[in-house]
Amino acid sequence: MKSPSVIVIGAGVGGIAAAAHLAHSGVHVTVLEKNHRPGGRCDRFIRDGHVFDTGPTLLVMPLLYETEFAALGVSMREALDLQRVDPTYHLVFDDGSGLALTSDLNAMREQLETIEPGSYHGFLRYVEEGCRHYQLATGRLVNHDFRHLTDFVNLRNLPLVYQVKPFAHHYHHMRAYFDDPRLKSAFTFQDVYMGLSPFEAPATFSMMCYTELAHGVWYPRGGMYRVVEALVEIAQEAGVEFEFDAPVERIDVNGTATHGVILEDGRRLAADAVLANADLPHVYQHLLPDEDRAARMDRKRYSCSTVSFFWGVDQVYEQLPPHTLFLADDYRANFDSIIGDLGLPDNPSLYVHAPARLDRSMAPTGQDTLTAIVPVGHLSENGDQDWRAIRDRAREDVFRRLRLLGIDDLQDHIKFEVNYTPLSWRKRYNLVKGATHGLCHNLTQLAYFRPDNRHPRYHNLYFAGASTRPGTGLPTAMVSARLAATRLLEDLGVEAAVAV
Ligand SMILES: Cc1cc2nc3c(=O)[nH]c(=O)nc-3n(C[C@H](O)[C@H](O)[C@H](O)COP(=O)(O)OP(=O)(O)OC[C@H]3O[C@@H](n4cnc5c(N)ncnc54)[C@H](O)[C@@H]3O)c2cc1C
């Protein structure tokens, strides 16, 4: 019997992993990717010997990666040459004080007690709560296939309402643990990964701080793009065919089914099912005919974006550790400006990554590779943001903050710069509004309430990736891929190589 065929739109991490799952189960899979290489947001470029990961720089939630690689029949530890990054981040506050987040409890005690006497005890309680949140949320929310409302709203899940504190605002909840505003920001900034301000994010997200300290932040030798390369290898071994420079223009639908896709070059490719890994709002707005649903998608809330700078530098800045976060005193104003005004804060919090500190091969000998990421608002409806001016101001902000570490001559040592604004994110990866994390993760867009992995009308159209369930991040994209592929195989009546 002829094996069923599936077209995957997009070779992001979710698309590659879904393709591999399907191919392992005997499906004929073709991945169509608009760009000329795989990876999507987890992208890389190399210039004059400087290697830049342009998207993710942190391998977090390693236990999820382990499970997902295992579900693809591969050991994560064999696929990736991982090293633990500890301290994870070096935080630098406006007054020049710092905090190195580390799993070394003695070092944590010493630093925390210097900032706020008595806070170490609060820290231990906070991490303990994060542990509870992590276990409940990964088991019952992240790693769960919500097909019906009753899968989510049921007596078993009722205790989650007080167990994972979804209705407590994360930042305000920090009062229970710390008084010093620097510590409140030190343990809530991760919410921005979810596209949320800690002033509105559920306290559930204390799980991020817990997993970073308990399970570690890791770095694959060769950079984060190794995750993509490892997944492509698995997919190709399973028989997946990739076609690059192949943008899809429309999904071919009729009634309640899809029959394949139409590419921008005019080709029509037929398939038994389509799995879209391209950003879900992009699929609704550009690849499908239903204008009402597209309009509803537009009204959803989107995560923030970034202005990112990639610098090849002619000397090494040893005083820069791998991950440095400059956290602004006007923490609340920062989020109000990014999320409320869709702009760049006056004094933005920002992140600098020096990968050569972890892997010398990321820069030529005696030189440095630096990335600076400045969170900004996503693209506005009326296009009134002046991204050139915002970018230039953001660059000055990075230089200014680096002076806190005694770095005052970076401008003189930059050999070349590449920069991205929200316009770049939209153009490169079709991210609606240039929102780097897709739909944000507020309560009405989480778990069951996040767009389903299957289209509500077209019964053989599926979704995997950041804007569908469970949500943003590389390991979650792999979970999403498994959920979508399992559902698709069930619908096709094909036995899955791995069950959910
Ligand atoms: C700056 C930044 C930093 C981040 N940091 C981290 C981090 O440290 N750790 C972490 O875990 N996560 C991080 N993330 C999030 C993570 O990168 C994403 O959640 C994840 O890569 C999303 O994968 P995805 O499967 O949704 O696919 P995407 O990456 O969105 O890929 C979708 C693919 O579809 C293609 N496509 C779109 N439209 C079409 C079309 N019409 N036809 C054909 N192809 C199409 C795109 O080109 C793209 O290749 C970061 C993201 C960004 C942007």
The ligand as a Tripos MOL2 file, in Angstrom:
@<TRIPOS>MOLECULE
LIG
   53    58     1     0     0
SMALL
NO_CHARGES

@<TRIPOS>ATOM
      1 C1         15.8920   36.5760   19.6720 C.3       1 LIG1
      2 C2         15.3300   35.2650   20.1470 C.ar      1 LIG1
      3 C3         15.8800   34.6530   21.2490 C.ar      1 LIG1
      4 C4         15.3780   33.4340   21.6940 C.ar      1 LIG1
      5 N1         15.9880   32.8170   22.7490 N.ar      1 LIG1
      6 C5         15.6200   31.5600   23.0660 C.ar      1 LIG1
      7 C6         16.4200   30.8020   23.9710 C.ar      1 LIG1
      8 O1         17.4540   31.2770   24.4680 O.2       1 LIG1
      9 N2         16.0110   29.5280   24.2630 N.ar      1 LIG1
     10 C7         14.8980   28.9680   23.6800 C.ar      1 LIG1
     11 O2         14.5770   27.7970   23.9670 O.2       1 LIG1
     12 N3         14.1330   29.6750   22.8070 N.ar      1 LIG1
     13 C8         14.4820   30.9390   22.4690 C.ar      1 LIG1
     14 N4         13.7820   31.6220   21.5330 N.ar      1 LIG1
     15 C9         12.5200   31.0560   21.0190 C.3       1 LIG1
     16 C10        12.7470   29.9970   19.9400 C.3       1 LIG1
     17 O3         13.7030   30.4440   19.0140 O.3       1 LIG1
     18 C11        11.4520   29.7440   19.1990 C.3       1 LIG1
     19 O4         10.3810   29.5150   20.1100 O.3       1 LIG1
     20 C12        11.5550   28.5130   18.3010 C.3       1 LIG1
     21 O5         12.7350   28.5510   17.5200 O.3       1 LIG1
     22 C13        10.3210   28.5060   17.4100 C.3       1 LIG1
     23 O6         10.3720   27.4070   16.5500 O.3       1 LIG1
     24 P1          9.1470   27.0680   15.6300 P.3       1 LIG1
     25 O7          9.1080   25.5830   15.4840 O.co2     1 LIG1
     26 O8          7.9130   27.7440   16.0890 O.co2     1 LIG1
     27 O9          9.5200   27.5800   14.1750 O.3       1 LIG1
     28 P2         10.0810   28.9620   13.5420 P.3       1 LIG1
     29 O10        11.4200   29.2050   14.0880 O.co2     1 LIG1
     30 O11         9.0720   30.0400   13.5700 O.co2     1 LIG1
     31 O12        10.2320   28.4420   12.0380 O.3       1 LIG1
     32 C14         9.1740   28.4530   11.1320 C.3       1 LIG1
     33 C15         9.7690   28.2980    9.7460 C.3       1 LIG1
     34 O13         8.7260   28.4770    8.7870 O.3       1 LIG1
     35 C16         9.2600   29.1830    7.6760 C.3       1 LIG1
     36 N5          8.1530   29.7770    6.9360 N.ar      1 LIG1
     37 C17         7.3490   30.7930    7.3190 C.ar      1 LIG1
     38 N6          6.4290   31.0540    6.3740 N.ar      1 LIG1
     39 C18         6.6440   30.1750    5.3730 C.ar      1 LIG1
     40 C19         6.0190   29.9520    4.1130 C.ar      1 LIG1
     41 N7          4.9780   30.6840    3.7000 N.pl3     1 LIG1
     42 N8          6.5190   28.9710    3.3080 N.ar      1 LIG1
     43 C20         7.5800   28.2200    3.7010 C.ar      1 LIG1
     44 N9          8.2100   28.4040    4.8780 N.ar      1 LIG1
     45 C21         7.7420   29.3600    5.7140 C.ar      1 LIG1
     46 C22        10.1650   30.2100    8.3290 C.3       1 LIG1
     47 O14        11.1120   30.7290    7.4160 O.3       1 LIG1
     48 C23        10.8140   29.3710    9.4290 C.3       1 LIG1
     49 O15        11.9830   28.7360    8.9850 O.3       1 LIG1
     50 C24        14.2710   32.8280   21.0470 C.ar      1 LIG1
     51 C25        13.7160   33.4440   19.9250 C.ar      1 LIG1
     52 C26        14.2530   34.6370   19.4600 C.ar      1 LIG1
     53 C27        13.6930   35.2320   18.2000 C.3       1 LIG1
@<TRIPOS>BOND
     1     1     2 1
     2     2     3 ar
     3     2    52 ar
     4     3     4 ar
     5     4     5 ar
     6     4    50 ar
     7     5     6 ar
     8     6     7 ar
     9     6    13 1
    10     7     8 2
    11     7     9 ar
    12     9    10 ar
    13    10    11 2
    14    10    12 ar
    15    12    13 ar
    16    13    14 ar
    17    14    15 1
    18    14    50 ar
    19    15    16 1
    20    16    17 1
    21    16    18 1
    22    18    19 1
    23    18    20 1
    24    20    21 1
    25    20    22 1
    26    22    23 1
    27    23    24 1
    28    24    25 2
    29    24    26 1
    30    24    27 1
    31    27    28 1
    32    28    29 2
    33    28    30 1
    34    28    31 1
    35    31    32 1
    36    32    33 1
    37    33    34 1
    38    33    48 1
    39    34    35 1
    40    35    36 1
    41    35    46 1
    42    36    37 ar
    43    36    45 ar
    44    37    38 ar
    45    38    39 ar
    46    39    40 ar
    47    39    45 ar
    48    40    41 1
    49    40    42 ar
    50    42    43 ar
    51    43    44 ar
    52    44    45 ar
    53    46    47 1
    54    46    48 1
    55    48    49 1
    56    50    51 ar
    57    51    52 ar
    58    52    53 1
@<TRIPOS>SUBSTRUCTURE
     1 LIG1         1 GROUP 0 **** ****
